Amino acid sequence: MTSRQYAGEAGSAGDVYERLIVLAVFTPWTPELVALAAVRPGERVLDLACGTGIVTRAVARTDGTDLIVGLDVNPSMLAAARDAAADLPIEWREGDAAALPFPDGAFDVVLCQQGLQFFPDRPAALAEAHRVLAPGGRALFSVWRSTRDTPGWRALEEALARRVGAEAAVLPPFSLGDARRLRALLSDAGFRDIRIRSEAHMSRFPSAEAFVHAAVAGAPSMLGPLADQGEAVLEAIVAEVAADLATALDDDGLAFPQPSNVATAGKP
């Protein structure tokens, strides 16, 4: 089975992402990010690049939120988000992070879990996040650290380089792993009181094969280089990743640490 066939058989992009990536990777992070956001009664919250809305849903379940909006550029992600949160008072919006469809000062809190590194124009997106934040408001951005710091993705990166080529081994999710770059981007956008902490949670998959399939089918940025490689290449990548991660495999499957830089910042 090719990776493209696997993705197609698994469902829409949003459904695949929710099933294969969110549970394994993002679920452990959600309580910590919501706690750091510390949303207070009556506050208005924007979840930027919300994906299928795991953080949006968690915030909506806290007491006292006046308005919660989840925005993403991908309609398939938003469709999955709506399906998962039909009983929650969330406003879902399709839009570009670099041109937000909201007035100045519309929100008290802006959240962005693992979205900033994907924005084509990061300075513009951060300037927009700053613009829609009310004076005295606060923002939280989390971005993965380098693949050097996470054994699972490093193993996949190296297997991709060997089997497909160096270009395929450039993984966009890990393209903003330097905390100094993150701080500079936030400062240039006008944010102040910037604090960056490094945190790690375990990503868990049933097997090395499940991890590779999840990465290929659940992360659209990776599907292109592998889409037409065929089953043999994918099987070879799975075998190499499993060998590299032998010490991370046990009776419960595959588990490895996945660290992030988590930045909090304010608007004067």
C-alpha positions in Angstrom: 0.0 0.0 0.0 1.4 3.4 -0.9 1.3 6.3 1.6 -1.3 8.1 -0.5 -3.6 5.0 -0.5 -3.1 4.7 3.3 -4.1 8.3 3.8 -7.1 8.0 1.5 -8.4 4.8 3.1 -8.0 6.3 6.6 -10.4 9.2 5.9 -10.3 12.9 5.3 -7.2 14.9 6.3 -8.9 16.3 9.4 -10.2 12.9 10.5 -6.8 11.2 9.9 -5.0 14.0 11.9 -7.5 13.7 14.8 -7.2 9.9 15.0 -3.5 9.3 14.3 -1.7 12.5 15.5 -3.9 14.2 18.1 -4.3 11.3 20.5 -0.7 10.1 20.3 1.1 13.5 20.3 -1.1 16.4 21.4 -3.4 15.0 24.1 -0.6 14.9 26.7 0.2 18.6 26.1 -3.4 20.0 26.3 -3.8 20.2 30.1 -0.5 22.0 30.6 -1.2 24.5 27.9 -4.7 25.3 29.2 -3.3 25.7 32.7 -0.6 28.1 31.4 -3.2 30.1 29.6 -5.1 30.5 32.9 -8.3 31.8 31.2 -10.3 33.9 33.5 -14.1 34.3 33.6 -15.4 36.7 30.9 -12.2 36.5 28.8 -12.3 36.2 25.0 -10.0 33.5 23.6 -8.6 32.9 20.1 -7.0 29.5 19.3 -4.9 30.2 16.3 -4.1 27.4 13.9 -6.5 25.3 16.0 -6.4 22.2 13.8 -9.1 19.8 14.9 -9.5 21.8 18.1 -8.1 19.8 21.0 -7.0 22.9 22.8 -10.1 24.9 21.8 -12.3 22.2 23.2 -10.4 22.1 26.5 -10.6 25.9 26.9 -14.3 25.8 26.1 -14.9 23.3 29.0 -13.3 25.7 31.5 -15.7 27.9 33.6 -16.4 31.4 32.5 -15.1 31.8 29.0 -17.0 34.6 27.4 -16.0 33.8 23.8 -13.9 31.0 22.3 -12.9 31.1 18.6 -10.9 28.4 16.8 -9.4 29.5 13.5 -7.6 27.4 10.9 -6.7 27.7 7.2 -7.7 24.1 6.5 -11.4 23.4 6.0 -10.9 19.7 6.6 -9.4 20.3 10.0 -12.3 22.6 10.9 -14.9 20.0 9.8 -13.3 17.5 12.1 -13.2 20.1 14.9 -16.9 20.8 14.5 -17.8 17.1 14.6 -15.7 16.7 17.8 -17.3 19.7 19.6 -20.9 19.8 18.6 -22.0 20.3 22.2 -19.6 23.1 23.0 -20.1 26.9 22.5 -17.2 27.4 20.1 -17.1 29.6 17.0 -15.1 28.0 14.2 -13.6 30.3 11.5 -11.6 29.5 8.4 -8.9 32.1 7.9 -5.3 33.1 7.3 -3.1 33.8 10.4 -1.4 36.6 8.5 -4.7 38.4 7.8 -7.0 37.7 10.7 -10.7 38.5 10.2 -11.1 40.3 13.6 -10.9 43.9 14.8 -8.1 45.3 16.9 -8.2 44.2 20.5 -10.9 41.5 19.9 -9.3 38.9 22.3 -7.9 38.8 25.8 -6.0 35.5 25.1 -4.4 34.2 21.9 -3.2 30.5 21.9 -1.3 28.7 19.2 -0.2 25.1 19.7 2.3 23.9 17.2 1.1 26.3 14.4 3.7 29.1 14.2 6.4 27.1 12.5 4.0 26.3 9.6 3.1 29.9 8.8 4.6 31.1 5.5 5.0 34.6 6.9 5.7 34.3 10.6 6.3 38.0 11.3 3.0 38.9 9.7 1.1 36.2 11.6 2.7 37.3 14.9 1.9 41.0 14.1 -1.7 40.0 13.5 -1.9 38.0 16.8 -0.5 41.1 18.6 -3.1 43.4 16.8 -6.1 41.3 17.8 -4.9 41.0 21.4 -6.4 43.6 23.7 -4.0 45.8 25.8 -3.0 43.8 28.9 -3.8 40.6 27.0 -1.5 37.6 26.8 -0.4 35.0 24.3 0.9 31.5 24.4 2.8 29.8 21.5 4.3 26.3 21.6 6.7 25.0 19.0 8.6 21.7 18.8 12.3 21.8 19.5 14.7 20.3 17.0 14.5 16.7 15.8 17.9 16.3 17.6 15.9 16.4 20.8 13.3 13.8 20.0 14.4 10.2 19.2 11.3 9.2 17.2 11.3 12.0 14.7 15.1 11.9 14.4 14.9 8.3 13.4 12.3 9.0 10.8 14.2 12.0 9.5 17.3 9.9 9.1 15.4 7.1 7.4 13.8 9.6 5.0 17.2 11.0 4.1 18.5 7.5 3.3 15.5 6.1 1.4 14.0 9.2 -0.3 16.6 12.0 -0.2 17.7 15.0 1.8 14.8 17.2 0.7 12.3 14.7 2.1 14.1 14.7 5.4 13.4 18.4 6.0 10.5 18.3 8.5 8.5 21.5 8.8 7.1 20.8 12.2 10.6 21.2 13.7 11.8 24.2 11.7 11.5 26.7 14.6 13.2 24.8 17.4 15.7 27.6 18.4 14.3 29.4 21.4 16.4 32.5 20.5 14.7 32.8 17.1 11.3 32.4 18.8 12.0 35.1 21.3 13.3 37.5 18.6 10.1 36.9 16.5 7.9 37.7 19.4 9.8 40.7 20.4 9.8 42.1 16.9 6.0 41.7 16.7 5.6 43.9 19.8 5.2 41.3 22.5 6.7 42.0 25.9 7.4 40.0 29.1 8.4 37.1 27.0 9.1 33.9 28.8 10.2 30.6 27.2 10.3 27.3 28.9 11.3 23.9 27.6 8.9 21.1 28.4 8.6 17.5 27.2 5.8 15.0 27.1 5.9 11.4 25.8 4.4 10.7 22.4 2.9 7.2 22.3 2.1 4.9 19.3 1.1 1.3 19.1 4.2 0.4 17.1 6.9 1.9 14.9 4.7 1.1 11.9 1.8 3.0 13.4 4.2 6.0 14.1 5.4 6.1 10.5 1.9 5.7 9.0 0.7 8.5 11.4 3.5 10.8 10.3 2.9 10.2 6.6 -0.9 10.2 6.6 -1.6 12.5 9.5 0.9 15.2 8.7 0.2 16.6 5.2 3.5 18.4 5.0 5.2 15.0 4.9 2.9 13.2 2.5 4.2 14.7 -0.8 7.8 13.2 -0.7 6.4 9.7 0.2 3.2 9.7 -1.7 4.5 7.9 -4.8 7.3 5.9 -3.4 5.4 2.7 -3.0 5.0 0.1 -0.4 8.5 -1.2 -0.5 10.0 2.2 0.4 7.5 2.7 3.2 8.2 -0.8 4.6 12.0 -0.1 4.5 11.5 3.1 6.4 9.3 1.4 9.0 12.0 -1.3 9.5 14.8 1.3 9.9 12.8 3.4 12.3 11.9 0.3 14.4 15.6 -0.8 14.5 16.7 2.7 15.5 14.0 2.9 18.2 14.4 -0.7 19.6 15.0 0.6 23.1 11.8 2.7 23.0 9.6 -0.3 22.1 8.0 -2.4 24.8 4.8 -4.5 25.2 2.7 -1.2 25.2 4.2 0.0 21.9 6.5 2.9 21.0 7.1 5.8 23.4 9.6 8.7 23.1 10.0 12.2 24.5 8.9 15.1 22.4 10.1 18.5 23.8 8.7 21.9 23.0 9.6 25.5 23.6 6.5 27.1 25.2 6.4 30.9 25.1 4.1 33.2 27.0 4.1 36.9 26.3 2.0 39.9 26.9 0.8 43.0 25.2 1.4 46.3 27.1 
